[in-house]
Amino acid sequence: MLNTLQSIDSHLLEMMRNFFVIEAEWFRLLVLLVADSQPILFSLFLIGLWFYGVSLRSNGPKHVALDLFWHVLVAFAIYWIINQLLPVRPRPETVTSLPPLVNHLPDNSFPSGHALFWWASWWALHALLGRPRVTMAFFILGFLTCLTRIIAGIHYPGDIVVGFFLGWWIVEVLLWLPHDTKYRRYAQDLPIRLARYFWI
């Protein structure tokens, strides 16, 4: 069964790689730029949301930024634990003849941390922010990030699919948990108070 799934995943990877013209230098540069863009831009968005609250002298945007931060952080922490417990699936470059377009550590390929981050951050944005244009922009950016990681040859399509389902499931569970006064006190109010010591 596992051998069959591996064969299907490898075949899909080769089909996707062959669909794109990867010999052009501009394309390789584009893949390199996009392959890690979503986590970076999402982090900058949270920082921007925080300082927007600072400029308004309002804790509202800061609460949203912290809510998004904690939901995605917990999702990624759970992913890291799962990733350590699962058997190591080698990166495609070690078992296929396709050279990678992006350098990567030879760690566990399954599931994709970028796909988990994409879906966890997008689902948290969708539930907590309520801005359709912002949500859609990060959805598209996350999709392109994950697509380029397949094209770059550092993830199988299956890694991406399992990663985003895992990210969605974890954040959905977190959203169902009660966000009571203790959560507000320690996850929101305490960081805001500490930040005031640094004038932010």
TORPA-4810 file (N, C-alpha, C, O; in nm, 3 decimals):
<nodes>
NODE_1_0.082_-0.121_0.000_0.000_0.000_0.000_0.086_0.126_0.000_0.065_0.217_-0.080_M
NODE_2_0.185_0.131_0.092_0.273_0.246_0.100_0.355_0.263_-0.027_0.379_0.375_-0.072_L
NODE_3_0.398_0.149_-0.084_0.476_0.155_-0.208_0.392_0.210_-0.322_0.442_0.283_-0.408_N
NODE_4_0.263_0.175_-0.323_0.172_0.225_-0.427_0.153_0.376_-0.413_0.158_0.449_-0.512_T
NODE_5_0.132_0.422_-0.289_0.116_0.565_-0.264_0.243_0.641_-0.301_0.237_0.751_-0.357_L
NODE_6_0.359_0.583_-0.268_0.486_0.647_-0.304_0.502_0.657_-0.455_0.550_0.758_-0.506_Q
NODE_7_0.462_0.552_-0.525_0.471_0.552_-0.670_0.380_0.658_-0.732_0.420_0.729_-0.824_S
NODE_8_0.257_0.668_-0.680_0.163_0.770_-0.730_0.216_0.910_-0.703_0.211_0.997_-0.790_I
NODE_9_0.269_0.931_-0.582_0.323_1.062_-0.544_0.441_1.100_-0.633_0.452_1.215_-0.677_D
NODE_10_0.529_1.004_-0.659_0.645_1.030_-0.745_0.602_1.063_-0.887_0.659_1.151_-0.951_S
NODE_11_0.501_0.991_-0.935_0.451_1.015_-1.071_0.389_1.154_-1.082_0.412_1.225_-1.180_H
NODE_12_0.309_1.193_-0.981_0.250_1.327_-0.981_0.357_1.435_-0.976_0.346_1.538_-1.044_L
NODE_13_0.460_1.412_-0.896_0.570_1.508_-0.886_0.638_1.527_-1.021_0.664_1.639_-1.063_L
NODE_14_0.666_1.417_-1.089_0.732_1.425_-1.220_0.643_1.495_-1.322_0.691_1.573_-1.404_E
NODE_15_0.513_1.466_-1.318_0.420_1.533_-1.410_0.419_1.684_-1.387_0.420_1.761_-1.483_M
NODE_16_0.416_1.725_-1.261_0.411_1.868_-1.230_0.542_1.935_-1.267_0.543_2.048_-1.317_M
NODE_17_0.654_1.867_-1.242_0.784_1.925_-1.279_0.797_1.939_-1.430_0.850_2.039_-1.479_R
NODE_18_0.751_1.840_-1.503_0.763_1.842_-1.649_0.668_1.942_-1.715_0.691_1.985_-1.828_N
NODE_19_0.562_1.979_-1.642_0.464_2.074_-1.697_0.522_2.215_-1.706_0.484_2.293_-1.794_F
NODE_20_0.615_2.247_-1.616_0.672_2.381_-1.612_0.809_2.383_-1.679_0.883_2.286_-1.675_F
NODE_21_0.839_2.496_-1.739_0.970_2.516_-1.802_1.065_2.561_-1.692_1.060_2.677_-1.649_V
NODE_22_1.151_2.473_-1.646_1.237_2.505_-1.532_1.381_2.534_-1.572_1.466_2.560_-1.486_I
NODE_23_1.411_2.530_-1.703_1.547_2.558_-1.745_1.580_2.707_-1.738_1.696_2.744_-1.718_E
NODE_24_1.479_2.791_-1.754_1.501_2.936_-1.756_1.546_2.985_-1.619_1.491_2.945_-1.516_A
NODE_25_1.646_3.071_-1.618_1.701_3.122_-1.492_1.599_3.206_-1.417_1.594_3.200_-1.294_E
NODE_26_1.518_3.284_-1.488_1.417_3.367_-1.422_1.316_3.281_-1.348_1.266_3.320_-1.242_W
NODE_27_1.285_3.162_-1.404_1.189_3.074_-1.339_1.246_3.016_-1.211_1.176_3.006_-1.110_F
NODE_28_1.372_2.978_-1.216_1.437_2.927_-1.095_1.440_3.033_-0.986_1.418_3.003_-0.868_R
NODE_29_1.468_3.156_-1.025_1.471_3.266_-0.928_1.332_3.289_-0.869_1.318_3.313_-0.749_L
NODE_30_1.229_3.282_-0.954_1.091_3.300_-0.908_1.054_3.191_-0.807_0.993_3.221_-0.704_L
NODE_31_1.089_3.067_-0.837_1.061_2.956_-0.745_1.132_2.978_-0.613_1.075_2.955_-0.506_V
NODE_32_1.257_3.022_-0.619_1.335_3.048_-0.498_1.270_3.155_-0.412_1.266_3.143_-0.289_L
NODE_33_1.218_3.261_-0.475_1.157_3.372_-0.402_1.023_3.333_-0.340_0.991_3.374_-0.228_L
NODE_34_0.944_3.253_-0.412_0.809_3.222_-0.367_0.806_3.105_-0.269_0.715_3.096_-0.187_V
NODE_35_0.905_3.015_-0.276_0.902_2.890_-0.199_0.893_2.911_-0.047_0.845_2.823_0.023_A
NODE_36_0.939_3.024_0.003_0.933_3.052_0.147_0.858_3.181_0.178_0.868_3.231_0.290_D
NODE_37_0.784_3.235_0.082_0.729_3.369_0.097_0.613_3.378_0.195_0.603_3.475_0.270_S
NODE_38_0.525_3.277_0.197_0.403_3.291_0.278_0.430_3.302_0.428_0.374_3.391_0.491_Q
NODE_39_0.513_3.216_0.489_0.540_3.234_0.632_0.605_3.368_0.665_0.575_3.428_0.769_P
NODE_40_0.693_3.415_0.577_0.760_3.544_0.601_0.660_3.659_0.595_0.657_3.744_0.683_I
NODE_41_0.577_3.661_0.490_0.481_3.770_0.474_0.371_3.765_0.580_0.322_3.870_0.622_L
NODE_42_0.333_3.645_0.622_0.233_3.634_0.729_0.291_3.690_0.860_0.220_3.759_0.934_F
NODE_43_0.417_3.661_0.889_0.481_3.714_1.010_0.489_3.866_1.004_0.465_3.934_1.104_S
NODE_44_0.524_3.920_0.887_0.528_4.066_0.871_0.388_4.127_0.885_0.373_4.238_0.937_L
NODE_45_0.287_4.054_0.839_0.149_4.101_0.854_0.111_4.112_1.002_0.048_4.210_1.042_F
NODE_46_0.149_4.013_1.082_0.120_4.017_1.226_0.191_4.135_1.294_0.133_4.202_1.379_L
NODE_47_0.316_4.158_1.255_0.390_4.272_1.310_0.323_4.403_1.270_0.307_4.493_1.352_I
NODE_48_0.282_4.412_1.144_0.213_4.531_1.096_0.081_4.553_1.169_0.046_4.666_1.201_G
NODE_49_0.007_4.444_1.194_-0.120_4.454_1.266_-0.097_4.503_1.408_-0.174_4.584_1.460_L
NODE_50_0.010_4.454_1.471_0.045_4.498_1.607_0.074_4.649_1.609_0.020_4.722_1.693_W
NODE_51_0.159_4.694_1.518_0.195_4.835_1.518_0.081_4.925_1.470_0.079_5.044_1.499_F
NODE_52_-0.012_4.868_1.396_-0.134_4.941_1.363_-0.212_4.970_1.491_-0.266_5.080_1.509_Y
NODE_53_-0.218_4.871_1.580_-0.280_4.892_1.710_-0.206_4.994_1.794_-0.267_5.073_1.865_G
NODE_54_-0.070_4.992_1.784_0.010_5.092_1.856_-0.022_5.232_1.807_-0.038_5.324_1.887_V
NODE_55_-0.032_5.248_1.675_-0.059_5.381_1.618_-0.197_5.432_1.657_-0.218_5.552_1.674_S
NODE_56_-0.292_5.339_1.672_-0.428_5.378_1.711_-0.443_5.391_1.863_-0.544_5.440_1.914_L
NODE_57_-0.339_5.344_1.934_-0.348_5.334_2.081_-0.468_5.247_2.121_-0.543_5.280_2.213_R
NODE_58_-0.481_5.138_2.049_-0.592_5.046_2.071_-0.538_4.904_2.086_-0.446_4.863_2.015_S
NODE_59_-0.597_4.829_2.177_-0.557_4.691_2.197_-0.629_4.594_2.103_-0.591_4.477_2.095_N
NODE_60_-0.732_4.642_2.032_-0.809_4.554_1.943_-0.723_4.484_1.839_-0.725_4.361_1.834_G
NODE_61_-0.648_4.558_1.755_-0.562_4.492_1.657_-0.454_4.404_1.721_-0.415_4.302_1.664_P
NODE_62_-0.407_4.445_1.838_-0.306_4.364_1.908_-0.366_4.230_1.952_-0.299_4.127_1.943_K
NODE_63_-0.491_4.231_2.000_-0.557_4.108_2.039_-0.570_4.013_1.920_-0.545_3.893_1.932_H
NODE_64_-0.608_4.068_1.805_-0.623_3.985_1.685_-0.486_3.928_1.644_-0.476_3.810_1.611_V
NODE_65_-0.383_4.012_1.645_-0.248_3.966_1.610_-0.202_3.854_1.703_-0.145_3.755_1.658_A
NODE_66_-0.228_3.869_1.832_-0.189_3.767_1.929_-0.271_3.640_1.911_-0.218_3.529_1.921_L
NODE_67_-0.400_3.655_1.886_-0.485_3.537_1.860_-0.432_3.457_1.741_-0.417_3.336_1.749_D
NODE_68_-0.403_3.526_1.632_-0.348_3.461_1.513_-0.214_3.394_1.544_-0.189_3.281_1.504_L
NODE_69_-0.129_3.467_1.615_0.003_3.415_1.650_-0.006_3.286_1.730_0.060_3.188_1.698_F
NODE_70_-0.090_3.285_1.837_-0.098_3.167_1.923_-0.159_3.048_1.851_-0.112_2.936_1.868_W
NODE_71_-0.261_3.071_1.770_-0.323_2.959_1.699_-0.224_2.893_1.603_-0.215_2.770_1.597_H
NODE_72_-0.151_2.975_1.528_-0.056_2.919_1.431_0.065_2.859_1.503_0.117_2.755_1.461_V
NODE_73_0.110_2.922_1.611_0.223_2.868_1.687_0.191_2.731_1.746_0.272_2.639_1.736_L
NODE_74_0.074_2.716_1.806_0.036_2.587_1.864_0.022_2.482_1.754_0.065_2.368_1.771_V
NODE_75_-0.037_2.520_1.640_-0.050_2.427_1.528_0.087_2.380_1.481_0.107_2.262_1.453_A
NODE_76_0.182_2.474_1.473_0.316_2.436_1.426_0.389_2.352_1.530_0.466_2.263_1.494_F
NODE_77_0.367_2.378_1.659_0.429_2.298_1.764_0.379_2.154_1.759_0.456_2.059_1.775_A
NODE_78_0.247_2.137_1.737_0.190_2.003_1.725_0.245_1.933_1.602_0.275_1.814_1.605_I
NODE_79_0.257_2.009_1.492_0.317_1.953_1.370_0.459_1.904_1.398_0.497_1.796_1.354_Y
NODE_80_0.538_1.983_1.470_0.677_1.947_1.497_0.683_1.816_1.575_0.768_1.731_1.547_W
NODE_81_0.594_1.800_1.673_0.591_1.675_1.752_0.554_1.557_1.663_0.618_1.452_1.668_I
NODE_82_0.450_1.575_1.580_0.408_1.468_1.489_0.521_1.433_1.392_0.546_1.316_1.364_I
NODE_83_0.589_1.536_1.343_0.698_1.516_1.248_0.812_1.435_1.309_0.876_1.356_1.239_N
NODE_84_0.837_1.454_1.439_0.942_1.378_1.506_0.901_1.232_1.528_0.987_1.144_1.532_Q
NODE_85_0.772_1.207_1.543_0.724_1.072_1.572_0.705_0.987_1.447_0.714_0.864_1.452_L
NODE_86_0.680_1.053_1.334_0.658_0.978_1.210_0.789_0.923_1.154_0.895_0.981_1.176_L
NODE_87_0.781_0.811_1.082_0.902_0.764_1.012_0.949_0.868_0.911_0.867_0.937_0.849_P
NODE_88_1.078_0.879_0.894_1.135_0.979_0.802_1.105_0.941_0.659_1.137_0.831_0.614_V
NODE_89_1.043_1.033_0.587_1.024_1.017_0.443_1.127_1.105_0.375_1.123_1.227_0.389_R
NODE_90_1.220_1.045_0.300_1.326_1.125_0.237_1.269_1.227_0.139_1.163_1.207_0.080_P
NODE_91_1.342_1.337_0.123_1.304_1.438_0.023_1.308_1.375_-0.116_1.384_1.281_-0.139_R
NODE_92_1.227_1.426_-0.209_1.222_1.368_-0.344_1.359_1.356_-0.412_1.382_1.263_-0.489_P
NODE_93_1.448_1.451_-0.385_1.578_1.449_-0.454_1.658_1.323_-0.425_1.745_1.285_-0.504_E
NODE_94_1.630_1.257_-0.311_1.709_1.139_-0.274_1.656_1.011_-0.338_1.727_0.910_-0.342_T
NODE_95_1.533_1.013_-0.386_1.474_0.891_-0.442_1.426_0.907_-0.586_1.378_0.812_-0.647_V
NODE_96_1.440_1.027_-0.642_1.404_1.048_-0.782_1.525_1.105_-0.855_1.625_1.143_-0.794_T
NODE_97_1.514_1.110_-0.986_1.623_1.165_-1.068_1.607_1.314_-1.091_1.681_1.373_-1.170_S
NODE_98_1.509_1.377_-1.021_1.483_1.520_-1.041_1.570_1.603_-0.948_1.559_1.590_-0.826_L
NODE_99_1.656_1.688_-1.003_1.739_1.773_-0.916_1.655_1.883_-0.852_1.569_1.941_-0.919_P
NODE_100_1.678_1.913_-0.724_1.599_2.018_-0.659_1.638_2.156_-0.709_1.754_2.180_-0.744_P
NODE_101_1.542_2.247_-0.711_1.569_2.384_-0.751_1.601_2.472_-0.631_1.652_2.583_-0.646_L
NODE_102_1.570_2.423_-0.511_1.594_2.497_-0.387_1.671_2.407_-0.292_1.634_2.291_-0.272_V
NODE_103_1.777_2.459_-0.232_1.853_2.381_-0.135_1.770_2.362_-0.008_1.702_2.454_0.037_N
NODE_104_1.776_2.242_0.047_1.698_2.211_0.166_1.771_2.108_0.250_1.844_2.024_0.197_H
NODE_105_1.752_2.116_0.382_1.809_2.015_0.470_1.747_1.879_0.439_1.630_1.871_0.404_L
NODE_106_1.824_1.771_0.452_1.770_1.637_0.422_1.688_1.582_0.539_1.717_1.474_0.591_P
NODE_107_1.584_1.657_0.579_1.502_1.613_0.691_1.375_1.547_0.640_1.364_1.514_0.522_D
NODE_108_1.279_1.528_0.729_1.155_1.458_0.695_1.070_1.542_0.599_1.042_1.658_0.626_N
NODE_109_1.031_1.481_0.490_0.951_1.550_0.388_0.802_1.549_0.421_0.726_1.631_0.370_S
NODE_110_0.761_1.454_0.506_0.618_1.429_0.529_0.580_1.451_0.675_0.645_1.397_0.764_F
NODE_111_0.475_1.530_0.701_0.400_1.617_0.607_0.472_1.750_0.589_0.571_1.777_0.656_P
NODE_112_0.424_1.831_0.498_0.487_1.959_0.469_0.455_2.062_0.577_0.338_2.090_0.604_S
NODE_113_0.559_2.118_0.639_0.540_2.224_0.738_0.487_2.352_0.675_0.408_2.424_0.736_G
NODE_114_0.531_2.381_0.552_0.481_2.501_0.483_0.333_2.489_0.451_0.258_2.587_0.462_H
NODE_115_0.289_2.369_0.412_0.146_2.349_0.384_0.064_2.361_0.511_-0.044_2.420_0.511_A
NODE_116_0.116_2.305_0.621_0.046_2.320_0.749_0.038_2.467_0.788_-0.067_2.514_0.832_L
NODE_117_0.149_2.540_0.772_0.149_2.682_0.806_0.051_2.758_0.719_-0.021_2.846_0.767_F
NODE_118_0.047_2.724_0.590_-0.047_2.789_0.497_-0.190_2.772_0.545_-0.262_2.871_0.563_W
NODE_119_-0.233_2.648_0.567_-0.372_2.624_0.600_-0.406_2.671_0.740_-0.515_2.722_0.764_W
NODE_120_-0.312_2.653_0.835_-0.337_2.699_0.972_-0.352_2.851_0.977_-0.444_2.903_1.040_A
NODE_121_-0.262_2.922_0.910_-0.268_3.068_0.912_-0.389_3.119_0.835_-0.454_3.215_0.877_S
NODE_122_-0.420_3.055_0.722_-0.536_3.098_0.644_-0.666_3.073_0.720_-0.754_3.160_0.723_W
NODE_123_-0.679_2.957_0.781_-0.803_2.925_0.853_-0.819_3.015_0.975_-0.930_3.056_1.008_W
NODE_124_-0.708_3.044_1.044_-0.712_3.136_1.158_-0.750_3.277_1.112_-0.831_3.344_1.176_A
NODE_125_-0.693_3.321_1.001_-0.731_3.451_0.945_-0.879_3.455_0.910_-0.949_3.551_0.943_L
NODE_126_-0.925_3.352_0.846_-1.065_3.343_0.805_-1.159_3.352_0.926_-1.262_3.418_0.920_H
NODE_127_-1.121_3.285_1.034_-1.209_3.279_1.152_-1.197_3.401_1.242_-1.295_3.444_1.302_A
NODE_128_-1.076_3.457_1.253_-1.050_3.559_1.355_-1.043_3.702_1.301_-1.070_3.797_1.375_L
NODE_129_-1.008_3.718_1.174_-0.991_3.853_1.120_-1.116_3.903_1.049_-1.158_4.017_1.070_L
NODE_130_-1.175_3.819_0.966_-1.297_3.857_0.896_-1.277_3.960_0.787_-1.368_4.039_0.760_G
NODE_131_-1.161_3.961_0.723_-1.136_4.051_0.610_-1.117_3.964_0.484_-1.009_3.910_0.464_R
NODE_132_-1.221_3.951_0.401_-1.214_3.858_0.287_-1.097_3.884_0.192_-1.036_3.788_0.143_P
NODE_133_-1.064_4.010_0.165_-0.955_4.039_0.071_-0.820_3.996_0.126_-0.738_3.938_0.055_R
NODE_134_-0.797_4.024_0.254_-0.672_3.983_0.318_-0.665_3.831_0.323_-0.561_3.771_0.294_V
NODE_135_-0.776_3.769_0.361_-0.781_3.623_0.370_-0.753_3.559_0.235_-0.676_3.463_0.226_T
NODE_136_-0.815_3.611_0.130_-0.795_3.556_-0.004_-0.652_3.576_-0.052_-0.595_3.488_-0.116_M
NODE_137_-0.593_3.691_-0.021_-0.455_3.718_-0.061_-0.360_3.616_0.001_-0.271_3.566_-0.067_A
NODE_138_-0.379_3.584_0.130_-0.292_3.486_0.195_-0.322_3.344_0.150_-0.233_3.259_0.151_F
NODE_139_-0.446_3.318_0.112_-0.479_3.186_0.056_-0.403_3.164_-0.075_-0.340_3.060_-0.095_F
NODE_140_-0.408_3.264_-0.164_-0.339_3.253_-0.293_-0.189_3.244_-0.273_-0.121_3.164_-0.338_I
NODE_141_-0.136_3.327_-0.183_0.007_3.325_-0.157_0.052_3.190_-0.101_0.156_3.138_-0.140_L
NODE_142_-0.028_3.134_-0.010_0.005_3.003_0.046_0.000_2.894_-0.058_0.085_2.804_-0.060_G
NODE_143_-0.100_2.901_-0.145_-0.111_2.802_-0.253_0.011_2.807_-0.344_0.068_2.704_-0.380_F
NODE_144_0.052_2.929_-0.381_0.169_2.944_-0.468_0.296_2.897_-0.399_0.383_2.837_-0.463_L
NODE_145_0.308_2.924_-0.269_0.424_2.879_-0.193_0.434_2.727_-0.197_0.541_2.672_-0.222_T
NODE_146_0.322_2.659_-0.171_0.323_2.513_-0.169_0.343_2.454_-0.308_0.412_2.353_-0.325_C
NODE_147_0.283_2.518_-0.408_0.302_2.472_-0.546_0.449_2.481_-0.587_0.502_2.388_-0.648_L
NODE_148_0.513_2.591_-0.553_0.655_2.606_-0.591_0.743_2.508_-0.516_0.849_2.471_-0.567_T
NODE_149_0.704_2.466_-0.397_0.784_2.368_-0.323_0.776_2.230_-0.388_0.869_2.150_-0.378_R
NODE_150_0.664_2.202_-0.455_0.655_2.078_-0.533_0.740_2.092_-0.659_0.818_2.003_-0.692_I
NODE_151_0.724_2.205_-0.728_0.799_2.228_-0.851_0.950_2.229_-0.823_1.030_2.184_-0.905_I
NODE_152_0.986_2.282_-0.706_1.128_2.287_-0.669_1.185_2.149_-0.640_1.307_2.132_-0.635_A
NODE_153_1.098_2.050_-0.622_1.145_1.914_-0.598_1.182_1.885_-0.454_1.260_1.794_-0.427_G
NODE_154_1.127_1.963_-0.359_1.159_1.938_-0.218_1.039_1.883_-0.142_1.048_1.854_-0.022_I
NODE_155_0.925_1.867_-0.210_0.808_1.804_-0.150_0.731_1.727_-0.255_0.726_1.765_-0.372_H
NODE_156_0.671_1.617_-0.211_0.575_1.546_-0.294_0.438_1.612_-0.280_0.412_1.679_-0.180_Y
NODE_157_0.350_1.595_-0.379_0.214_1.647_-0.364_0.143_1.594_-0.239_0.068_1.667_-0.174_P
NODE_158_0.167_1.468_-0.206_0.106_1.409_-0.087_0.148_1.478_0.042_0.068_1.490_0.135_G
NODE_159_0.273_1.523_0.048_0.321_1.598_0.165_0.237_1.723_0.186_0.200_1.758_0.298_D
NODE_160_0.207_1.791_0.075_0.132_1.916_0.080_-0.012_1.891_0.123_-0.065_1.961_0.209_I
NODE_161_-0.075_1.790_0.063_-0.215_1.760_0.093_-0.233_1.726_0.241_-0.323_1.778_0.307_V
NODE_162_-0.149_1.638_0.293_-0.159_1.599_0.434_-0.126_1.717_0.524_-0.189_1.734_0.629_V
NODE_163_-0.029_1.800_0.484_0.008_1.916_0.563_-0.106_2.014_0.579_-0.132_2.061_0.690_G
NODE_164_-0.176_2.046_0.469_-0.282_2.146_0.488_-0.405_2.089_0.558_-0.476_2.163_0.626_F
NODE_165_-0.433_1.960_0.542_-0.542_1.901_0.619_-0.509_1.900_0.768_-0.597_1.923_0.852_F
NODE_166_-0.385_1.872_0.801_-0.341_1.872_0.941_-0.351_2.013_0.999_-0.397_2.031_1.112_L
NODE_167_-0.307_2.114_0.922_-0.316_2.253_0.968_-0.459_2.296_0.991_-0.488_2.362_1.090_G
NODE_168_-0.548_2.259_0.900_-0.690_2.294_0.916_-0.749_2.227_1.038_-0.821_2.292_1.115_W
NODE_169_-0.721_2.099_1.057_-0.779_2.024_1.168_-0.733_2.079_1.302_-0.814_2.095_1.394_W
NODE_170_-0.604_2.108_1.315_-0.552_2.157_1.443_-0.614_2.292_1.478_-0.660_2.312_1.590_I
NODE_171_-0.615_2.385_1.382_-0.671_2.518_1.410_-0.821_2.509_1.436_-0.872_2.581_1.522_V
NODE_172_-0.890_2.423_1.365_-1.034_2.407_1.390_-1.059_2.360_1.533_-1.150_2.409_1.599_E
NODE_173_-0.979_2.266_1.582_-0.991_2.220_1.720_-0.960_2.334_1.817_-1.031_2.353_1.916_V
NODE_174_-0.855_2.410_1.789_-0.818_2.522_1.875_-0.928_2.628_1.881_-0.953_2.687_1.986_L
NODE_175_-0.994_2.651_1.769_-1.102_2.749_1.766_-1.222_2.704_1.848_-1.298_2.788_1.899_L
NODE_176_-1.240_2.573_1.861_-1.352_2.521_1.939_-1.324_2.525_2.089_-1.417_2.521_2.169_W
NODE_177_-1.197_2.533_2.126_-1.164_2.538_2.268_-1.211_2.671_2.329_-1.213_2.773_2.260_L
NODE_178_-1.248_2.670_2.456_-1.295_2.795_2.519_-1.184_2.897_2.533_-1.076_2.866_2.583_P
NODE_179_-1.210_3.019_2.491_-1.116_3.129_2.507_-1.165_3.214_2.625_-1.223_3.321_2.608_H
NODE_180_-1.139_3.162_2.745_-1.195_3.222_2.866_-1.106_3.333_2.919_-1.013_3.379_2.851_D
NODE_181_-1.135_3.377_3.041_-1.060_3.490_3.099_-0.913_3.456_3.121_-0.827_3.544_3.110_T
NODE_182_-0.883_3.329_3.153_-0.742_3.291_3.172_-0.665_3.304_3.040_-0.552_3.353_3.038_K
NODE_183_-0.728_3.261_2.932_-0.664_3.276_2.802_-0.638_3.423_2.773_-0.528_3.460_2.734_Y
NODE_184_-0.739_3.507_2.792_-0.724_3.651_2.767_-0.615_3.711_2.855_-0.538_3.796_2.811_R
NODE_185_-0.610_3.666_2.981_-0.514_3.724_3.074_-0.370_3.691_3.035_-0.283_3.779_3.034_R
NODE_186_-0.346_3.563_3.004_-0.207_3.520_2.981_-0.164_3.526_2.834_-0.047_3.551_2.805_Y
NODE_187_-0.257_3.504_2.742_-0.221_3.501_2.600_-0.231_3.637_2.533_-0.170_3.660_2.429_A
NODE_188_-0.308_3.729_2.593_-0.326_3.861_2.532_-0.281_3.975_2.623_-0.192_4.052_2.588_Q
NODE_189_-0.343_3.984_2.741_-0.313_4.099_2.829_-0.168_4.101_2.875_-0.105_4.207_2.876_D
NODE_190_-0.113_3.985_2.915_0.025_3.981_2.963_0.125_4.024_2.856_0.211_4.107_2.885_L
NODE_191_0.119_3.970_2.732_0.213_4.017_2.629_0.200_4.166_2.600_0.300_4.234_2.574_P
NODE_192_0.076_4.218_2.604_0.056_4.361_2.577_0.120_4.445_2.688_0.183_4.547_2.661_I
NODE_193_0.104_4.401_2.813_0.167_4.473_2.923_0.319_4.470_2.914_0.386_4.571_2.935_R
NODE_194_0.372_4.353_2.882_0.518_4.340_2.868_0.571_4.427_2.754_0.679_4.485_2.765_L
NODE_195_0.495_4.436_2.645_0.537_4.515_2.530_0.545_4.663_2.564_0.624_4.737_2.505_A
NODE_196_0.462_4.707_2.659_0.465_4.849_2.697_0.597_4.891_2.759_0.635_5.008_2.753_R
NODE_197_0.667_4.795_2.818_0.799_4.827_2.874_0.900_4.862_2.764_1.001_4.927_2.790_Y
NODE_198_0.872_4.817_2.643_0.960_4.846_2.528_0.896_4.952_2.438_0.939_4.970_2.324_F
NODE_199_0.794_5.022_2.489_0.725_5.127_2.417_0.659_5.080_2.288_0.644_5.156_2.192_W
NODE_200_0.618_4.953_2.288_0.543_4.900_2.174_0.414_4.837_2.223_0.336_4.786_2.142_I
</nodes>
